[in-house]
Amino acid sequence: MDNNIPEINELIKQFSKLPGLGPKSAKRIILKLINNKETMVKPLAKSLAQVYKKVIRCIDCGNLKLIDKICICSTDNSYDKICVVENLADMWVIESANIYKGYYHILGGTLSSNENYEQKNLLVNSLIKRIKRNNLKEVIIATSATVEGQTTAHYIEDTVKNDKIKITKLAQGLPVGGEIEQLDDGTLLSAFKNRVPVTDN
């Protein structure tokens, strides 16, 4: 592959930013794409353009939705609990494990231990609104067991604290420093089944 072509170098640079990919992996992917321009590059470019144009983040729950459609969080009101996760990947892994039935709330990130809470654009205010609107009985905090995840969990606990709301967090099975999306189904099941209260409610 000619390393003097700026368009290719830029593409490698962009692919290298993706999770799990470094420059070497990105180069292999780009080479595969270039060698299959009609069957791979063209449909990939079309799909990316459609996602960029039509898919947005819901400002209420943090899930993805089509720009001209209402989100599922606005139509489904059959649950009494909500699971708060850091990102979409966490929600997907929990859903695929079939261990939880209820609402999801995707924060869109975490707070760092030394960061001003107000500086982070997390969907905490919309979480409060959803709890009140849907008369929820339990908030399950499913943030990762990292410093940032636990800092975020404590902030949510303090913000959500309400005598009428049961606040729980994932328990046994969630290793210290572990991220939700990296856990296997058995570990997740244990963490959900053994979740513990984080308040005296």
C-alpha positions as CSV (number, residue, x, y, z in Angstrom):
1,M,0.0,0.0,0.0
2,D,1.4,3.4,-1.0
3,N,2.0,5.4,2.2
4,N,2.2,8.6,0.2
5,I,-1.5,8.8,-0.6
6,P,-3.0,11.3,1.9
7,E,-6.5,10.0,1.4
8,I,-5.4,6.5,2.5
9,N,-3.4,7.8,5.4
10,E,-6.3,9.8,6.6
11,L,-8.6,6.8,6.4
12,I,-6.1,4.7,8.4
13,K,-5.9,7.5,11.0
14,Q,-9.7,7.5,11.3
15,F,-10.0,3.7,11.6
16,S,-7.3,3.6,14.2
17,K,-9.5,5.6,16.5
18,L,-12.1,2.8,16.6
19,P,-12.1,0.6,19.8
20,G,-9.8,-2.4,19.5
21,L,-8.0,-1.2,16.4
22,G,-4.5,0.1,16.1
23,P,-2.6,1.4,13.0
24,K,-1.7,-2.2,11.9
25,S,-5.2,-3.5,12.1
26,A,-6.5,-0.3,10.4
27,K,-4.1,-0.8,7.5
28,R,-5.3,-4.4,7.0
29,I,-8.9,-3.3,7.0
30,I,-8.2,-0.4,4.6
31,L,-6.3,-2.8,2.2
32,K,-9.2,-5.2,2.2
33,L,-11.6,-2.4,1.5
34,I,-9.5,-0.9,-1.3
35,N,-9.2,-4.4,-3.0
36,N,-13.0,-4.7,-2.8
37,K,-14.2,-1.2,-3.7
38,E,-17.4,-2.1,-5.4
39,T,-18.6,-4.9,-3.1
40,M,-17.4,-3.3,0.2
41,V,-16.5,0.4,0.0
42,K,-19.6,1.5,-1.9
43,P,-22.2,-0.2,0.4
44,L,-20.2,0.8,3.5
45,A,-20.1,4.4,2.4
46,K,-23.8,4.4,1.7
47,S,-24.7,2.8,5.1
48,L,-22.5,5.3,7.0
49,A,-24.1,8.2,5.1
50,Q,-27.6,6.9,6.0
51,V,-26.6,6.5,9.7
52,Y,-25.1,10.0,9.8
53,K,-28.2,11.5,8.2
54,K,-31.0,9.6,10.0
55,V,-29.8,8.2,13.3
56,I,-29.6,10.4,16.4
57,R,-29.4,10.1,20.2
58,C,-32.6,10.4,22.1
59,I,-32.4,13.3,24.6
60,D,-34.6,11.5,27.1
61,C,-33.1,8.1,27.4
62,G,-29.8,8.2,25.5
63,N,-30.8,5.4,23.1
64,L,-30.4,5.7,19.4
65,K,-33.5,6.5,17.3
66,L,-34.4,7.5,13.7
67,I,-34.6,11.3,13.4
68,D,-38.2,11.2,12.2
69,K,-39.5,8.6,14.6
70,I,-40.4,8.7,18.3
71,C,-38.1,6.7,20.6
72,I,-39.2,3.5,22.3
73,C,-38.9,5.2,25.7
74,S,-41.9,7.4,24.8
75,T,-44.2,4.5,23.9
76,D,-43.4,1.7,26.4
77,N,-44.7,2.3,29.9
78,S,-45.1,-1.3,31.3
79,Y,-42.1,-1.4,33.6
80,D,-41.5,-0.2,37.2
81,K,-37.7,-0.2,37.2
82,I,-34.9,1.4,35.2
83,C,-31.3,0.3,34.6
84,V,-28.8,3.1,34.3
85,V,-25.7,2.3,32.1
86,E,-22.8,4.3,30.8
87,N,-23.1,3.6,27.1
88,L,-25.1,1.8,24.4
89,A,-22.6,-1.2,24.3
90,D,-23.5,-1.9,28.0
91,M,-27.2,-1.9,27.2
92,W,-26.7,-4.2,24.3
93,V,-24.7,-6.8,26.3
94,I,-27.3,-6.8,29.1
95,E,-30.2,-7.1,26.6
96,S,-28.5,-10.0,24.8
97,A,-28.0,-11.9,28.1
98,N,-31.8,-11.8,28.7
99,I,-31.4,-11.2,32.4
100,Y,-33.3,-7.9,32.8
101,K,-36.8,-6.6,31.8
102,G,-37.3,-2.9,32.3
103,Y,-36.4,0.5,31.0
104,Y,-32.8,1.5,30.1
105,H,-31.2,4.9,30.6
106,I,-27.9,5.5,28.7
107,L,-25.9,8.2,30.4
108,G,-23.5,8.7,27.5
109,G,-20.3,8.5,29.5
110,T,-18.9,8.8,33.0
111,L,-17.6,11.4,35.4
112,S,-14.0,11.4,36.3
113,S,-13.1,11.5,40.0
114,N,-11.6,14.9,39.7
115,E,-14.1,16.5,37.3
116,N,-16.7,19.1,38.0
117,Y,-20.0,17.4,37.7
118,E,-21.6,20.2,35.8
119,Q,-19.0,20.0,33.0
120,K,-20.1,16.6,31.8
121,N,-23.0,16.3,29.5
122,L,-24.6,13.2,31.0
123,L,-28.4,12.6,30.8
124,V,-28.9,12.8,34.6
125,N,-31.7,15.4,34.6
126,S,-33.7,13.5,32.0
127,L,-33.3,10.4,34.3
128,I,-34.9,12.3,37.1
129,K,-37.8,13.3,34.8
130,R,-38.3,9.7,33.6
131,I,-38.4,8.3,37.1
132,K,-41.1,10.8,38.1
133,R,-43.1,10.5,34.8
134,N,-43.2,6.7,34.9
135,N,-43.6,6.3,38.7
136,L,-40.7,4.0,38.9
137,K,-40.0,1.9,42.0
138,E,-36.4,0.9,41.4
139,V,-33.3,2.5,39.9
140,I,-30.5,-0.1,39.1
141,I,-27.2,1.6,38.7
142,A,-25.1,-0.6,36.3
143,T,-22.0,1.5,35.8
144,S,-18.6,-0.2,35.5
145,A,-16.5,-1.0,38.5
146,T,-13.9,1.5,37.4
147,V,-13.0,4.7,39.4
148,E,-15.0,6.8,36.8
149,G,-17.9,4.4,36.9
150,Q,-18.2,4.4,40.6
151,T,-17.8,8.2,40.8
152,T,-20.7,8.4,38.4
153,A,-22.7,5.9,40.4
154,H,-22.3,8.0,43.6
155,Y,-23.3,11.1,41.8
156,I,-26.5,9.4,40.5
157,E,-27.2,8.1,44.0
158,D,-27.0,11.5,45.5
159,T,-29.1,13.1,42.7
160,V,-31.8,10.4,42.5
161,K,-32.1,9.9,46.3
162,N,-35.8,9.7,47.2
163,D,-37.7,8.0,50.0
164,K,-40.0,6.4,47.6
165,I,-37.4,5.0,45.2
166,K,-35.3,1.9,45.8
167,I,-31.8,2.4,44.5
168,T,-29.6,-0.7,43.9
169,K,-26.3,-1.5,42.2
170,L,-24.8,-4.5,40.7
171,A,-23.1,-6.7,43.2
172,Q,-21.3,-10.0,43.3
173,G,-19.7,-11.1,40.0
174,L,-18.7,-7.6,38.9
175,P,-14.9,-7.5,39.2
176,V,-13.1,-4.4,40.4
177,G,-12.1,-2.3,37.4
178,G,-14.4,-4.3,35.1
179,E,-16.4,-2.8,32.3
180,I,-20.0,-4.0,31.7
181,E,-19.6,-4.6,28.0
182,Q,-16.7,-7.0,28.7
183,L,-18.6,-9.3,31.0
184,D,-19.9,-12.7,30.1
185,D,-23.6,-13.7,30.6
186,G,-23.0,-15.7,33.7
187,T,-21.1,-12.9,35.4
188,L,-23.8,-10.4,34.5
189,L,-26.6,-12.7,35.7
190,S,-24.8,-13.0,39.1
191,A,-24.3,-9.2,39.3
192,F,-28.0,-8.6,38.6
193,K,-29.4,-11.3,40.9
194,N,-27.3,-10.2,43.8
195,R,-27.7,-6.4,43.4
196,V,-27.8,-4.6,46.7
197,P,-29.4,-1.4,48.0
198,V,-27.2,1.7,48.1
199,T,-29.5,3.6,50.4
200,D,-31.4,2.9,53.6
201,N,-34.7,2.9,51.8
